[in-house]
């Protein structure tokens, strides 16, 4: 039998991160949070904008939190947030990459749809971005690939989807949205042309080749744009300006 707290929609000490906040009424915030067990959850943090609010300094992006909330409507009520140690702050280009990842989650994940493996991958991505020698492009490509897989768009990279033959490093392929790679010589034109070596490199998360870096960026952009539809990623333009994406 469910507990009385569960009956009221109460959730206690759930691991989560703040993806975004915006003002709500005079002194409160709406918090878009990403939680391990409940996915993306929108909550009202009552009084969080008051100078003496205990929540004021806690509801920051990229910080691991334990979140407690209640309610059964689309907009829940945040009851408590506790900071968990263990993550270094993001700065410079890493900070912009973090905002890009957050915007992807906000725009592509449905609310209340948990993806526990993706949550763990998100936490690992933030930790990698915080490292002094972080390879931002590699980290983003790996996260984008994991996100697409969780959304049901796992990439086929090592097989020609028309013939079933293994992708050959020396051949050219066209990557067709919702299908995968097709040998370029066989006439597919409604996709992105890539080197076979690029596809194999993406398969094993090897972005050391300059061509792979460029083509993998173009492939992920095409696939994510397909999922976004008319939505615009504001952080993408900023990252372009910084030559990070």
C-alpha positions as CSV (number, residue, x, y, z in Angstrom):
1,X,0.0,0.0,0.0
2,X,1.3,3.5,-0.8
3,X,2.3,5.7,2.1
4,X,0.3,8.8,2.9
5,X,3.2,10.9,1.6
6,X,3.1,9.1,-1.7
7,X,-0.7,9.6,-1.8
8,X,-0.2,13.3,-1.6
9,X,2.4,13.2,-4.4
10,X,5.3,13.8,-2.0
11,X,8.8,13.0,-3.1
12,X,11.7,13.2,-0.7
13,X,15.5,13.5,-1.3
14,X,15.5,12.7,-4.9
15,X,18.8,13.2,-6.7
16,X,18.5,16.0,-9.3
17,X,19.9,19.0,-11.0
18,X,18.4,22.5,-11.9
19,X,18.2,22.9,-15.6
20,X,16.6,26.4,-15.7
21,X,14.8,28.8,-13.4
22,X,12.6,31.8,-14.1
23,X,10.7,34.3,-11.9
24,X,7.2,33.5,-10.7
25,X,5.0,36.1,-9.1
26,X,6.8,38.5,-6.8
27,X,9.2,36.4,-4.8
28,X,9.1,32.9,-6.2
29,X,10.8,30.9,-8.9
30,X,9.7,28.2,-11.3
31,X,12.4,25.5,-11.3
32,X,12.8,23.1,-14.2
33,X,14.6,20.2,-12.6
34,X,16.0,17.0,-14.0
35,X,15.7,14.1,-11.5
36,X,17.0,10.5,-11.7
37,X,13.7,8.7,-10.8
38,X,11.1,11.1,-12.1
39,X,12.7,12.8,-15.2
40,X,12.1,16.4,-15.8
41,X,9.9,18.1,-13.2
42,X,8.6,21.7,-13.0
43,X,8.3,23.1,-9.4
44,X,7.5,26.3,-7.7
45,X,10.1,27.4,-5.2
46,X,8.0,29.7,-3.0
47,X,9.9,32.8,-1.7
48,X,13.1,31.7,-3.3
49,X,13.9,35.2,-4.6
50,X,13.7,36.7,-1.1
51,X,17.2,37.7,0.2
52,X,17.0,35.5,3.2
53,X,15.5,32.4,1.5
54,X,17.3,29.2,2.3
55,X,16.8,28.2,-1.4
56,X,18.3,31.3,-2.9
57,X,21.8,30.1,-3.1
58,X,21.0,26.4,-3.8
59,X,19.0,26.5,-7.0
60,X,21.9,26.8,-9.4
61,X,22.6,24.9,-12.6
62,X,25.1,22.0,-12.6
63,X,25.1,21.4,-8.8
64,X,24.1,18.0,-7.6
65,X,21.1,18.3,-5.3
66,X,18.6,16.3,-3.2
67,X,15.2,17.6,-4.0
68,X,11.9,17.2,-2.1
69,X,8.6,18.3,-3.6
70,X,4.9,17.7,-3.4
71,X,1.8,18.0,-5.6
72,X,0.1,16.1,-8.4
73,X,-0.4,18.9,-11.0
74,X,2.0,19.7,-13.8
75,X,3.6,22.4,-11.6
76,X,4.7,20.8,-8.3
77,X,5.8,22.6,-5.1
78,X,9.4,22.5,-4.1
79,X,9.7,21.7,-0.3
80,X,13.4,21.4,0.2
81,X,16.7,21.4,-1.6
82,X,20.0,20.1,-0.2
83,X,23.4,20.5,-1.9
84,X,25.5,17.4,-2.5
85,X,29.3,17.8,-2.6
86,X,31.4,16.4,-5.4
87,X,31.2,18.6,-8.5
88,X,33.6,21.3,-9.6
89,X,32.2,24.5,-11.1
90,X,32.0,25.0,-14.9
91,X,33.8,28.0,-16.4
92,X,34.3,29.5,-19.8
93,X,33.6,27.2,-22.7
94,X,32.7,24.4,-20.4
95,X,30.0,26.5,-18.9
96,X,28.5,27.2,-22.3
97,X,28.6,23.5,-23.1
98,X,26.7,22.8,-19.9
99,X,24.0,25.3,-20.8
100,X,23.8,23.7,-24.3
101,X,23.3,20.2,-22.7
102,X,20.6,21.6,-20.3
103,X,18.8,23.2,-23.2
104,X,18.7,19.9,-25.1
105,X,17.2,18.2,-22.0
106,X,14.6,21.0,-21.6
107,X,13.5,20.9,-25.2
108,X,13.7,17.2,-26.0
109,X,12.7,15.4,-22.8
110,X,9.0,15.1,-21.9
111,X,8.1,15.9,-18.3
112,X,7.8,13.0,-15.8
113,X,9.6,10.6,-18.2
114,X,12.5,9.1,-16.3
115,X,15.7,8.1,-18.1
116,X,18.0,6.9,-15.4
117,X,20.9,5.9,-17.6
118,X,20.7,9.3,-19.3
119,X,20.7,11.0,-15.9
120,X,23.8,9.2,-14.9
121,X,25.4,10.1,-18.3
122,X,24.4,13.7,-17.7
123,X,26.2,13.7,-14.3
124,X,29.3,12.1,-15.9
125,X,29.2,14.7,-18.7
126,X,29.2,17.6,-16.2
127,X,32.1,16.0,-14.3
128,X,34.1,15.6,-17.6
129,X,33.4,19.2,-18.6
130,X,34.7,20.4,-15.3
131,X,38.1,18.9,-15.9
132,X,40.9,21.4,-16.8
133,X,41.9,19.5,-20.0
134,X,38.3,18.6,-21.1
135,X,37.8,17.9,-24.8
136,X,34.5,19.7,-25.1
137,X,33.6,18.5,-28.6
138,X,34.1,14.8,-27.8
139,X,32.1,15.2,-24.6
140,X,29.2,16.8,-26.4
141,X,29.1,14.3,-29.2
142,X,29.0,11.4,-26.7
143,X,26.2,13.0,-24.8
144,X,24.2,13.8,-27.9
145,X,24.6,10.2,-29.1
146,X,23.4,8.9,-25.7
147,X,20.4,11.4,-25.7
148,X,19.3,10.2,-29.2
149,X,19.5,6.6,-28.0
150,X,17.4,7.3,-25.0
151,X,14.8,9.1,-27.1
152,X,14.5,6.1,-29.4
153,X,16.8,7.3,-32.2
154,X,19.8,5.1,-31.6
155,X,22.3,5.7,-34.4
156,X,23.1,3.0,-36.9
157,X,26.8,3.6,-37.7
158,X,28.5,0.4,-38.7
159,X,26.0,-1.1,-41.2
160,X,24.8,0.0,-44.6
161,X,21.0,0.0,-43.9
162,X,20.2,-0.9,-47.5
163,X,22.5,-3.9,-48.0
164,X,23.2,-4.9,-44.4
165,X,26.9,-4.9,-45.2
166,X,29.5,-3.5,-42.8
167,X,30.4,0.1,-43.3
168,X,33.8,0.4,-45.1
169,X,36.2,3.0,-43.9
170,X,37.2,4.0,-47.4
171,X,33.7,4.4,-48.9
172,X,31.4,7.4,-48.8
173,X,27.9,7.2,-47.3
174,X,24.8,9.3,-47.0
175,X,23.2,9.3,-43.6
176,X,19.4,9.4,-44.0
177,X,17.3,10.6,-41.0
178,X,15.3,7.8,-39.4
179,X,17.2,5.2,-41.3
180,X,21.0,5.4,-41.2
181,X,23.9,5.2,-43.7
182,X,23.5,4.2,-47.3
183,X,26.3,3.9,-49.8
184,X,26.6,7.3,-51.6
185,X,27.0,5.6,-55.0
186,X,23.5,4.1,-54.7
187,X,21.7,7.4,-55.1
188,X,20.5,8.5,-51.7
189,X,20.5,12.2,-51.7
190,X,18.2,13.3,-48.9
191,X,20.8,13.1,-46.2
192,X,24.3,14.1,-45.1
193,X,27.3,12.7,-46.9
194,X,30.0,11.3,-44.6
195,X,33.1,9.2,-44.9
196,X,32.9,5.6,-43.8
197,X,35.8,6.2,-41.4
198,X,33.8,9.0,-39.7
199,X,30.9,6.6,-39.1
200,X,33.2,4.0,-37.6
201,X,35.0,6.7,-35.5
202,X,31.6,7.9,-34.0
203,X,30.7,4.3,-33.3
204,X,33.7,4.0,-30.9
205,X,33.7,7.6,-29.7
206,X,37.0,8.4,-31.4
207,X,37.1,12.1,-32.4
208,X,40.8,12.5,-32.9
209,X,40.6,13.0,-36.7
210,X,39.8,16.5,-37.9
211,X,37.4,15.2,-40.5
212,X,35.5,13.1,-37.9
213,X,35.2,16.2,-35.7
214,X,33.7,18.2,-38.5
215,X,31.4,15.6,-39.9
216,X,30.2,14.3,-36.5
217,X,29.2,17.8,-35.6
218,X,27.2,18.1,-38.8
219,X,25.5,14.7,-38.3
220,X,24.5,15.5,-34.7
221,X,23.2,18.9,-35.7
222,X,21.1,17.4,-38.5
223,X,19.6,14.7,-36.3
224,X,18.9,17.0,-33.3
225,X,17.3,19.6,-35.6
226,X,15.0,16.9,-36.9
227,X,13.8,16.2,-33.4
228,X,13.6,19.9,-32.4
229,X,11.3,20.8,-35.3
230,X,10.6,24.5,-35.1
231,X,12.3,24.9,-31.7
232,X,15.5,27.0,-31.7
233,X,18.5,26.2,-29.5
234,X,19.8,29.5,-28.3
235,X,23.0,28.2,-26.8
236,X,24.0,26.6,-30.1
237,X,24.6,30.0,-31.6
238,X,26.6,31.1,-28.6
239,X,28.7,28.0,-28.9
240,X,29.2,28.5,-32.6
241,X,30.5,32.0,-31.7
242,X,33.0,30.4,-29.3
243,X,33.8,27.7,-31.9
244,X,32.9,25.0,-29.4
245,X,30.0,23.4,-31.4
